[in-house]
């Protein structure tokens, strides 16, 4: 046992489509990314459908739709505990006993709270009785004893009462505060014995972010940005980058943990352009913005040949950013206005003819003849009142799988109840 071995157990696994299966898939991905060895154990599923690096063990009798399970369930619904039930339970227990004790953590989805395979529930309880499981986590999405549809087929005796038996050596996790109330009532325990861990989103999958773009995002510590402003432009004097630097400084002085990203390179063959680039870096240092204003060109390569992004990578940064910032002195057309508009990003741009012609009343126009503090305040006013930005920020800070792992799951694994 390495301390990094996790089993995730359920009736079924991907490619089966369902809410629980999608959570299992996300957990598997994040655990592997954190260096765990993950084995998915289910009655139905396939190795090919698991995330890269995961192991899969198929034990057919764990499946709630297995022929033997369905026959036993039909008798259980009538209140009959048959010989077939006992044989099925013992067979499942034997198979689980052969594999589960080697895992440091066993995460069991819904089996401790749903009646779809009571022989499996019973087998797990027996393994707990015999101290054959180490750290067991009961991840409970739904409860049979709280379901009006399920109550008619439940009986106030064993094995049905296993679904409302609290075990102090098990960590119980539910997916909402309302579910915690239900479980506390069913188990007749204090709600503080039950942990709430919400479901999350995989931002890279949802936004189609390439691994290289995510690596760049993390390298620049952009995950720490409260507000991420994107400048998808080259380094030229026409783009008024010194103004952008001062606006960023004003935003941070006003308490907003903002960052800016400029995607384009300077012209390495133009001495004047390179001198301008150096002046921007000097200004950035003077403003103490070196950790917050990022020239992508500097993120790799050499002094003579830096990083130049392709359009796919720029598109990734568009999707990861909160707004477009373009305080240009002049533009021939202003393509970023269309790109940001199509992606639904708020646009803060200078009131020059090209921007006004394309954006019209659908952009936040900045008067670059005024002090940078004015533009900064415009951005802060928008951020304060825009509900889409509020929810985006809240989701990014609290409801991505990475954040949920960092704040909730990792402490659970590190400090969970351990059996000897």
N, C-alpha and C positions, 0 to 999 in steps of 0.2 A: 504494500500500500504506500503510495507516494504522498498522500495528502492532497493530491490534485486530481483524484479520480471521482467522477460524478456519474451516477446512473439516473436517467430520466425515464420514468415508467408510466405507462397509460394503456388503456385498452387498444388504442390505435395510434399510428404515427403517420407522418407524410409518406406517400402522396395522398393519404386520406385528407380531405379538406374539412376543416372545422376550426372553431375558435380556439379550443384547447390545443389542437395540433399546431396552429400557427404560433401560439405562445411557446410551445415546446421547441419549435424550429428556431425561434428568436433566441431562446435561452441557450440552445446548443451553439448557435453562432457566437454569442457573446462570451460564453464560457471558453470556447476554443480560442477566441481572440485573446483571452486573458491567460492562456497557457494551461488550461485544464484538459485532461483526457476525458472525453464524454462518450458514454455508451447509451444509446436509446434502446429501451426494452419495451416491446409492445406485441400484441397479438396479431396486428395487421400493419403492414407498412413495407418499406424496402430500403435496402442500403443505398441505392442510387438516389433516393429522394432526400437523404439526409445531407446537411451541410458538409462541405469538404473537411475531412479530418475527423469526422464522427464515426463511431462504430455503431452497428445495429445488430440486435439480437431479437429474432422473432420467436416468440413462444405462443403458438396458435391459440391455446386455451385461455389466454388473457383477453382475447377479443370478445367483446360483449355480444357479437353476432356469430360466434362459433356454434356449431350444431349442438355440442354437448351443453354449452352454457345456456342456449335457448331452451333446451329441454328441462334443465334444472330450474331455470327461471320460471317456466310455466308452472312447475310444481310449487315453487316458493310463493308465487302469487296467490296460490290457493292455501298457503300456510303449511305446506308439506315439506319437511326436511327429509329427503330421501337418501338411500344408500348411494345413489348416483351423485348427489351433492357432496357427500363425505369423500367419495373417491376422487371427484374432481378437485376438491379443496386440497386433498393430500398430494395429488399429482402436481398441482400448481406449486404447492409449498416445496416439494422436492426439487422442482426445476428452479425455483427462485433461490433456494438454499444453496444450489450449486454455483450460483453466480453473484448474488447480491453481497455476501459478506466481504468481498474484496474491495468494495467501494467505500470511500471515506464519507460520501454524501449520497443519499438516495432520495430523489425528489419524485414524489408520487402525486400525479395529477388526478384529482376527483375520486379516486378509488376509495378513499376514507370517508367520502360524504355522499356518494351515489350508489344506487342499488343495482347497477347494470351487470355486475359480476360479483355477487356476494361471496362466492367461493374464493375469489382473488382477495377480497377484503379480509376474509377470515384467515387466509393463509398468511397475509402480511402481519396480522395481529399475532398469530402464533409465532412467527419469526421474531417479532418484537418481544414476546414473552420469553423466548429462549435466548435473548441478547445476541441475535445473529445479524442485526442491522446496526450500523454505527450511527451516524447522524441522519435521522429520517426527517424529511420535510413533507408535510401533507399540504400540498398546494390545491386549495379547494375553490373551485369556480362556482359550483352549484351544490345544492343540498336536497336530497330526496325528502327529508323530514320537514322541509319548508315548502314543498311543492304540492299544490292542490291536486295536480295530476298524478303524483306518485303516491300520495298518502293512502289511497284505497288498496294498494298492493303491499303495504308495509304492515308488520305485526309487532306488537309490544313484547317481543322476546328475542332471543338470539336466533339467527345471526343479524337480524334487522337492527337490533339495538347497538351493534358495532358501529353503525353510522352516526350514533350520538354518544359514543364513548370517548371521553377526553383522556389522552395519555400524556402525563407530564414530561416524558422523555422525548416527545415528538414536538417539533416546531410547526405550528399551524399558521398558514398564510392564506389570506383571502384577498380578493381583487378590488374591494371597495369597503368603505365604512359601513354601508348598509349591510353588506355581506357579513361583516364582523358582528354586527348586532344580531343577525340571524344565527350565526354559529354560536355566539355566546349564550343565546337563549336555548338552542338545541342541546348544547353540551352542559348547560347549567354551570358556566364558569364566568369569571370576570372578563370583560372585553380586553383588558390589558394583557391577557395571556395569548392573544391572537394578533398577529402582525398583518397590517395592510400593506401590500405591494401592488401598485397599479400596473396594468398592462402598458406597454410602451410602443413606440414607433421606431422602425429602422430607417433613419433619415437617408442613408445611402441608397437603399432599395427604393424608397418612396420618391426620391429626387433623381435617381439614376446617376449617382455620383461615382466616378471612376476611382479605383483604389489610389492611383497616383495623385488625384486631386485631393482626396481625403488625407493622404500623407502630407501634402503641402499645407493643407488647412491646419493640421496638427503641428507641423513643424513651426509654423508662424504663430502658434498659440491663439488662433482666431476663435477657438472654442470659448475663450475667456471674454470675448467681446459682448457687451450688452447691446450694442448697436454696431452693425457692420455695414460700412458704406463702401461702395465699389466705384472705382474710376477705371473703366475699360478703355484706356487711351494710351498713346505713346508719350514719351517724355519730350515735350516741346513747349516753348514759351507760350504758344497759343492756348495751351490747356490750363494756364493759370494755376499751376500746381502749388506755388507758394501761398496762394489764397487758401487752397484746400488744407495745407499744413496748419495755417493759422486758425481756420475753422475747427479743425480737429482739436487743437490746443484749447480753444474756447469751450468746446463741448466737454472735454475732460476737466477743465477748471470748474465747470458748472456741475460736476458730479456725475456726468454720464460716462460710463466706461466704454467709450466708442473706440473703434479702430477703422482705418482706411486701408484699402488695397488698390494699388495702381498696377495694372496688368502688363502694360506695354514697355518696350525697351527704349533707351535713347538711341540715337543714330551713332554707332561706333566710328563712323568715317567722317563725322562732322566735329571738328575741334570746338566750335562755338556751342554745339549741342552738348558735348561732354562737359564743357565748362559750366553750362547751365545745370546739368545733372549734379555736378559737384556742389554748386551753390545751394541746390535743394537739400542735399545731404547735410551741408553745413547748417542750414536753417533748421532742419529737423533736429540736429544735435543741440542747437541753441535753445530750441523750444522744448527739449527733453521729450521728444516724440519718437525716438528711435525704436522703441518697443511697440509702437502703436500705428505708425505709418509705414506700410510695407511696399517697397518696390519689388515686384516679383523678379525683375531682372537680377536682383542681388541674391536671390534665394538659392542659387547654385552656380556651377560653372566657374569661370575665372574672371579676373578684372577686365580682361580683353573680350571675353565671350561669356555673357551671363545667360540666364534662363529666359527663353522666349516661348510663350505658351501658344499651343494651337487653339483653334476656335472651340473645339470640344471642351478643353480645359477652362477656357474663359466662360463657356456656357455653364459649367459646373459652379464656378465662382458667382455667376449671376444668381443661380438657384440658392446658393448658400448665403447670399448677402440679404440685407434688409432693405436697402434702397440704393438707387443710383445717385452719384454726386458728380456733377459736370459743370464746373464754374468757368467754362471756356471764355476767352476773350473774343474768339471768332470760330465759326464752324462753316465748312462748305455745305454740309448736309446734316450731320448729327445722327449717324446710325445708332449709337447707343440709346437714343430716345425710343426708337422703334423696338429695339431688342428688349429693353427693360419694360416697355409698355406691353409687349406681347407676353412677357413672363409675369405680368401683374405686379411689378415692383414700383413703389413710389419713386418719383423722379424729382430731384432738386437740381435745377440747371439755371444758368445765367440767362437773363432776359435779352438774348441776342436774336436777330431775325430768323436764323435757321431753326432755333429751338421753338420760337413762338409760332412759326409757320407749321411745323410738324406737330408740336405738342398742344398748341392752342391753349385751352383752359384746363387741360388735363395734367399739367405739370405744375410743380411749385417753382415759381420764377424767383430767382435771386438777383438782387441788384448788386453787382460786384463793385460798384463805385462806393458802396457803403462799407462800414467796418465789418470784418469777419464775424464779430460778435452778433451782428444782426442776422446773418445767415445761420449761425449756430442756434440762436433763439428760435428761428423759424422751424428748424429741424426738431428742437426740443418740444415745441408746441405741438407739432404733428405727433411726435412719439407719445406725448402725454394723453392725447385724445383719440388715437387711432386704435379701435378694438382689434383689428386684424393683427397689428404689430404686437399688441399686448398678449394675445393668445399665442402668437408665434414665439415670442420671447419666453412665455411661461412654459410652453411645450418643450422648447429647446433646453431650458434650464432644469426641467423636472420630469419630462415624460418621454425622453428618448431612452432606448434600451441601455445606452452607454451610461447615461446619468442615473437611471434606475439601478444599474449594476453598481456604480460607484457609491451611491448613497444608501441603498437598501440591501441588495443581494450580497455584495461582498462582506458587509458586516455580519449578515446572517450566516454565511459560510464560515467566517473567521471565528465567530463567537457563539455558534449554535450549541444546542444541548448535545453533549457527546456521551455515548454509552462506553463503558469500559470494555 
